[in-house]
Amino acid sequence: MSTGVLIVLILLIVAAVVIGAVALNRRAAGAHGPRNLKRHFGPEYDRVLSRHGGDTKAADNELAERLERHGDLREQPLEPAERERFTARWAAAQEQFVESPHQAVADADLLLSELAGARGFPVGGEYEEQFAALSVHHAELVHGYRRVHSAAHEERADTEDMRTAMIEARAFFDDLVDEGERPRPKSKSRLNKLQLKGS
């Protein structure tokens, strides 16, 4: 075999290895790439992007890290009696809203934290870690948990803000408590139909 043919063969092999490496890298990046992250996290992607001042690389890194840390989490089913207790507590919080909105919001915040813990999400008073895990698995409605948590910890929360927080938190509660019982909502359209005193 001549030296020229040998050089061409080596160059072809090197080119094939480089092309294969680039293709694998693109495939790996695509799994957690910006488009997929935006699609997966929905409104949460926009919030994280805003918090990072529009820096898409920083937002993508944060959300990809959340997926890496919590993507394999397996949600635990609730026992029927457990589901009934959580549902009764939610109804009590909603009823209390008329007399004591701030207490109702605080109760709802605590209830959502406990419900998430019962479903297998991180517990122990670490709201940020629990929220990060929930955002991976319940991205479309998890903002309701954020809103009720913020309202519960804000001394001068406006009653209308607390009411809106409770409505959005109810949609998240329904999603979390009924997991496996019905298909997960694909859009936020049901938020428009929710009332504070819903079923």
C-alpha positions as CSV (number, residue, x, y, z in Angstrom):
1,M,0.0,0.0,0.0
2,S,1.4,3.4,-1.0
3,T,2.0,6.2,1.5
4,G,-0.6,8.4,-0.2
5,V,-3.3,5.8,0.2
6,L,-2.3,5.2,3.8
7,I,-2.5,8.9,4.6
8,V,-6.0,9.2,2.9
9,L,-7.2,6.2,4.9
10,I,-5.9,7.7,8.2
11,L,-7.6,11.1,7.3
12,L,-10.9,9.3,6.6
13,I,-10.8,7.5,9.9
14,V,-9.9,10.7,11.8
15,A,-12.7,12.5,10.0
16,A,-15.2,9.7,10.9
17,V,-14.2,9.8,14.5
18,V,-14.5,13.6,14.7
19,I,-18.0,13.6,13.0
20,G,-19.2,10.8,15.3
21,A,-18.0,12.8,18.4
22,V,-19.7,15.9,17.2
23,A,-22.9,14.0,16.5
24,L,-22.8,12.5,20.0
25,N,-22.1,15.8,21.6
26,R,-25.1,17.4,19.7
27,R,-27.4,14.6,20.7
28,A,-26.3,14.9,24.4
29,A,-26.7,18.7,24.3
30,G,-30.1,18.4,22.5
31,A,-31.5,16.3,25.4
32,H,-31.0,19.3,27.7
33,G,-30.7,22.0,25.0
34,P,-32.5,25.3,25.3
35,R,-35.5,24.3,23.2
36,N,-36.1,21.2,25.2
37,L,-35.6,22.9,28.5
38,K,-38.0,25.7,27.5
39,R,-40.6,23.1,26.4
40,H,-40.1,21.0,29.5
41,F,-40.2,23.8,32.1
42,G,-42.6,26.2,30.3
43,P,-43.3,29.2,32.5
44,E,-40.6,28.2,34.9
45,Y,-38.0,28.6,32.1
46,D,-39.1,32.2,31.6
47,R,-38.9,33.0,35.3
48,V,-35.4,31.5,35.7
49,L,-34.3,33.3,32.6
50,S,-35.6,36.6,34.0
51,R,-33.9,35.9,37.3
52,H,-30.6,35.5,35.4
53,G,-31.1,38.8,33.7
54,G,-31.8,37.2,30.3
55,D,-28.6,35.1,30.4
56,T,-29.8,32.0,28.6
57,K,-26.6,30.1,29.3
58,A,-27.0,30.6,33.1
59,A,-30.7,29.7,33.0
60,D,-30.1,26.6,30.9
61,N,-27.3,25.5,33.2
62,E,-29.6,25.9,36.3
63,L,-32.5,24.0,34.7
64,A,-30.2,21.3,33.3
65,E,-28.8,20.9,36.7
66,R,-32.3,20.5,38.2
67,L,-33.1,17.8,35.7
68,E,-29.8,16.0,36.5
69,R,-30.5,16.2,40.2
70,H,-34.2,15.4,40.3
71,G,-35.1,13.8,36.9
72,D,-34.9,10.2,38.3
73,L,-37.1,10.9,41.3
74,R,-40.1,8.5,41.4
75,E,-43.2,10.0,42.8
76,Q,-44.9,7.9,45.5
77,P,-48.6,7.1,45.3
78,L,-50.9,8.3,48.1
79,E,-53.0,5.8,50.0
80,P,-56.7,6.6,49.7
81,A,-57.0,7.6,53.3
82,E,-54.0,9.9,52.9
83,R,-55.6,11.5,49.8
84,E,-58.8,12.1,51.7
85,R,-56.9,13.7,54.6
86,F,-55.1,16.1,52.3
87,T,-58.3,16.9,50.4
88,A,-60.2,17.6,53.7
89,R,-57.3,19.9,54.9
90,W,-57.4,21.8,51.6
91,A,-61.1,22.3,51.9
92,A,-60.7,23.6,55.4
93,A,-58.0,26.1,54.3
94,Q,-60.3,27.3,51.5
95,E,-63.2,27.8,53.9
96,Q,-60.9,29.6,56.4
97,F,-60.0,32.1,53.6
98,V,-63.1,34.2,54.1
99,E,-62.4,34.9,57.8
100,S,-58.6,34.8,57.8
101,P,-57.0,34.9,54.4
102,H,-53.4,35.1,55.6
103,Q,-53.8,32.0,57.9
104,A,-55.5,30.1,55.0
105,V,-52.6,30.8,52.7
106,A,-50.1,29.8,55.4
107,D,-52.1,26.5,56.0
108,A,-52.1,25.9,52.2
109,D,-48.4,26.5,52.0
110,L,-47.7,24.0,54.8
111,L,-50.2,21.5,53.3
112,L,-48.5,21.6,49.8
113,S,-45.1,21.1,51.4
114,E,-46.4,18.1,53.4
115,L,-48.2,16.7,50.3
116,A,-45.1,17.0,48.2
117,G,-43.1,15.2,50.9
118,A,-45.7,12.4,51.0
119,R,-45.3,12.1,47.2
120,G,-41.6,11.5,47.6
121,F,-40.2,15.0,47.0
122,P,-37.5,16.5,49.3
123,V,-38.6,17.5,52.8
124,G,-37.1,19.0,55.8
125,G,-38.0,22.7,55.5
126,E,-35.9,23.2,52.3
127,Y,-38.4,25.0,50.2
128,E,-36.0,25.8,47.4
129,E,-34.8,22.2,47.0
130,Q,-38.4,20.9,47.1
131,F,-39.6,23.5,44.6
132,A,-36.7,22.6,42.2
133,A,-37.7,18.9,42.3
134,L,-41.4,19.8,41.8
135,S,-40.5,22.1,38.9
136,V,-39.0,19.1,37.1
137,H,-42.1,16.9,37.5
138,H,-44.9,19.4,37.6
139,A,-43.6,22.3,35.6
140,E,-46.9,23.6,34.2
141,L,-48.6,24.2,37.6
142,V,-45.8,24.5,40.2
143,H,-45.9,28.3,40.0
144,G,-49.1,28.0,42.2
145,Y,-46.9,26.6,45.0
146,R,-44.5,29.5,44.6
147,R,-47.3,32.1,44.7
148,V,-48.9,30.7,47.8
149,H,-45.5,30.3,49.5
150,S,-44.6,33.9,48.8
151,A,-48.0,35.1,50.0
152,A,-47.7,33.1,53.2
153,H,-44.4,34.7,54.0
154,E,-45.3,38.2,53.1
155,E,-46.7,40.1,56.1
156,R,-48.5,42.7,54.0
157,A,-49.9,40.5,51.3
158,D,-52.9,42.0,49.5
159,T,-56.1,40.0,49.8
160,E,-56.6,39.8,46.1
161,D,-53.0,38.5,45.7
162,M,-53.7,35.8,48.3
163,R,-57.0,34.8,46.6
164,T,-55.2,34.5,43.3
165,A,-52.4,32.5,45.0
166,M,-54.9,30.1,46.5
167,I,-56.6,29.6,43.1
168,E,-53.3,28.8,41.4
169,A,-52.2,26.7,44.3
170,R,-55.5,24.7,44.1
171,A,-54.6,23.7,40.5
172,F,-51.2,22.5,41.7
173,F,-52.8,20.7,44.7
174,D,-55.2,18.9,42.3
175,D,-52.3,17.9,40.0
176,L,-50.3,16.6,42.9
177,V,-53.0,14.8,44.9
178,D,-54.7,13.2,41.9
179,E,-51.5,12.0,40.2
180,G,-52.2,8.7,38.5
181,E,-56.0,9.1,38.9
182,R,-56.4,11.2,35.8
183,P,-54.3,12.5,33.0
184,R,-52.1,15.5,33.9
185,P,-53.4,18.8,32.4
186,K,-51.6,19.9,29.3
187,S,-52.4,23.5,29.5
188,K,-53.2,26.2,32.0
189,S,-56.7,26.7,30.6
190,R,-58.3,25.0,33.6
191,L,-57.0,27.9,35.8
192,N,-59.5,30.2,34.1
193,K,-62.4,27.9,35.3
194,L,-61.2,27.4,38.8
195,Q,-63.0,29.1,41.7
196,L,-61.7,29.3,45.2
197,K,-64.6,27.1,46.4
198,G,-64.2,24.4,43.8
199,S,-64.7,20.7,44.1
